[in-house]
């Protein structure tokens, strides 16, 4: 059904009843449609998630959580984390130390 803006304002409750009955209502400004009232669809129920549904499907290696040794740190570019003298940091610029008193 199509209604003018004036009709829609004065008969809004009736328009809502039509929409609730499953009809679409078009509001016109003159001969130009400007709005459409449609029924709201109920949201679909999402599937329930099952905790532990992937148990046993994803395999991990305990070594992934083991600390890296010095050689591995240097190989990965983290030689500056090695205890003692910085190793494997050639070509890495170090920021000048900031002296707040200076």
GUTOR-601659 format. One record per residue (C-alpha): residue in one letter; chain; x negated, y, z; residue number from 1. Coordinates in Angstrom, 3 decimals. Layout:
% residues N
VEXFI   r   c         xx         yy         zz     k
VEXFI   A   A          X          Y          Z   NUM
...
***
This chain:
% residues 102
VEXFI   r   c         xx         yy         zz     k
VEXFI   X   A      0.000      0.000      0.000     1
VEXFI   X   A     -1.121      3.557     -0.653     2
VEXFI   X   A     -0.343      6.521      1.599     3
VEXFI   X   A     -1.194     10.216      1.492     4
VEXFI   X   A     -3.340     11.681      4.254     5
VEXFI   X   A     -0.256     13.316      5.780     6
VEXFI   X   A      1.679     10.025      5.748     7
VEXFI   X   A     -1.299      8.196      7.245     8
VEXFI   X   A     -1.535     10.739     10.084     9
VEXFI   X   A      2.138     10.601     10.936    10
VEXFI   X   A      2.586      6.829     10.510    11
VEXFI   X   A     -0.776      5.542     11.716    12
VEXFI   X   A      0.727      2.916     14.039    13
VEXFI   X   A      2.756      1.497     11.172    14
VEXFI   X   A     -0.351      1.384      8.963    15
VEXFI   X   A     -2.217     -0.532     11.662    16
VEXFI   X   A      0.610     -3.075     11.863    17
VEXFI   X   A      0.364     -3.597      8.094    18
VEXFI   X   A     -3.382     -4.098      8.368    19
VEXFI   X   A     -2.905     -6.563     11.246    20
VEXFI   X   A     -0.516     -8.471      8.997    21
VEXFI   X   A     -3.388     -8.919      6.518    22
VEXFI   X   A     -2.571     -6.122      4.066    23
VEXFI   X   A     -4.997     -3.512      2.793    24
VEXFI   X   A     -3.940      0.119      3.183    25
VEXFI   X   A     -5.358      2.846      0.946    26
VEXFI   X   A     -5.318      6.490      2.025    27
VEXFI   X   A     -5.095      8.984     -0.860    28
VEXFI   X   A     -5.957     12.651     -1.078    29
VEXFI   X   A     -3.717     13.647     -3.947    30
VEXFI   X   A     -4.302     10.956     -6.560    31
VEXFI   X   A     -7.813     10.156     -5.376    32
VEXFI   X   A     -8.311      7.220     -2.967    33
VEXFI   X   A    -10.540      8.293     -0.052    34
VEXFI   X   A    -10.308      5.463      2.478    35
VEXFI   X   A     -9.240      1.859      2.818    36
VEXFI   X   A     -8.070      0.169      6.002    37
VEXFI   X   A     -8.736     -3.567      6.073    38
VEXFI   X   A     -8.389     -6.197      8.795    39
VEXFI   X   A    -11.471     -6.865     10.889    40
VEXFI   X   A    -12.859    -10.363     10.450    41
VEXFI   X   A    -13.691    -12.240     13.601    42
VEXFI   X   A    -17.423    -12.897     13.866    43
VEXFI   X   A    -18.416    -16.438     13.034    44
VEXFI   X   A    -19.625    -18.499     15.942    45
VEXFI   X   A    -23.363    -19.128     15.722    46
VEXFI   X   A    -24.585    -22.684     16.039    47
VEXFI   X   A    -25.724    -23.547     19.521    48
VEXFI   X   A    -29.474    -23.805     19.938    49
VEXFI   X   A    -30.816    -26.913     21.590    50
VEXFI   X   A    -33.833    -26.325     23.851    51
VEXFI   X   A    -36.707    -28.583     22.918    52
VEXFI   X   A    -35.315    -29.297     19.463    53
VEXFI   X   A    -38.797    -29.172     17.908    54
VEXFI   X   A    -40.456    -31.303     20.557    55
VEXFI   X   A    -42.934    -33.667     18.967    56
VEXFI   X   A    -42.725    -31.973     15.558    57
VEXFI   X   A    -45.376    -29.335     16.179    58
VEXFI   X   A    -48.789    -30.724     16.941    59
VEXFI   X   A    -51.522    -28.667     18.558    60
VEXFI   X   A    -55.136    -29.217     19.392    61
VEXFI   X   A    -56.210    -28.564     22.978    62
VEXFI   X   A    -59.456    -27.112     21.631    63
VEXFI   X   A    -57.469    -24.089     20.413    64
VEXFI   X   A    -57.389    -22.833     24.004    65
VEXFI   X   A    -60.976    -23.666     24.869    66
VEXFI   X   A    -63.359    -20.700     25.276    67
VEXFI   X   A    -65.710    -19.984     22.371    68
VEXFI   X   A    -69.421    -20.520     22.792    69
VEXFI   X   A    -71.968    -17.796     21.962    70
VEXFI   X   A    -72.638    -19.103     18.434    71
VEXFI   X   A    -68.905    -19.130     17.610    72
VEXFI   X   A    -68.486    -15.586     18.971    73
VEXFI   X   A    -71.323    -14.341     16.748    74
VEXFI   X   A    -69.952    -16.239     13.733    75
VEXFI   X   A    -66.555    -14.616     14.164    76
VEXFI   X   A    -68.052    -11.123     14.545    77
VEXFI   X   A    -67.659    -10.845     18.297    78
VEXFI   X   A    -71.359    -11.002     19.104    79
VEXFI   X   A    -71.065     -7.888     21.245    80
VEXFI   X   A    -69.137    -10.015     23.747    81
VEXFI   X   A    -72.098    -12.349     24.279    82
VEXFI   X   A    -73.741    -12.040     27.719    83
VEXFI   X   A    -77.095    -10.254     27.756    84
VEXFI   X   A    -78.405     -8.452     24.673    85
VEXFI   X   A    -75.827     -7.743     21.973    86
VEXFI   X   A    -76.233    -10.271     19.181    87
VEXFI   X   A    -74.814    -10.275     15.663    88
VEXFI   X   A    -73.854     -6.625     15.795    89
VEXFI   X   A    -76.065     -5.445     12.977    90
VEXFI   X   A    -74.280     -2.826     10.900    91
VEXFI   X   A    -71.710     -2.061     13.591    92
VEXFI   X   A    -71.754      1.554     14.675    93
VEXFI   X   A    -71.471      2.074     18.383    94
VEXFI   X   A    -69.700      5.222     19.624    95
VEXFI   X   A    -71.913      7.709     21.416    96
VEXFI   X   A    -71.453      7.552     25.160    97
VEXFI   X   A    -69.227     10.295     26.437    98
VEXFI   X   A    -70.694     12.364     29.270    99
VEXFI   X   A    -67.891     14.419     30.865   100
VEXFI   X   A    -70.439     16.585     32.710   101
VEXFI   X   A    -72.292     17.473     29.503   102
***
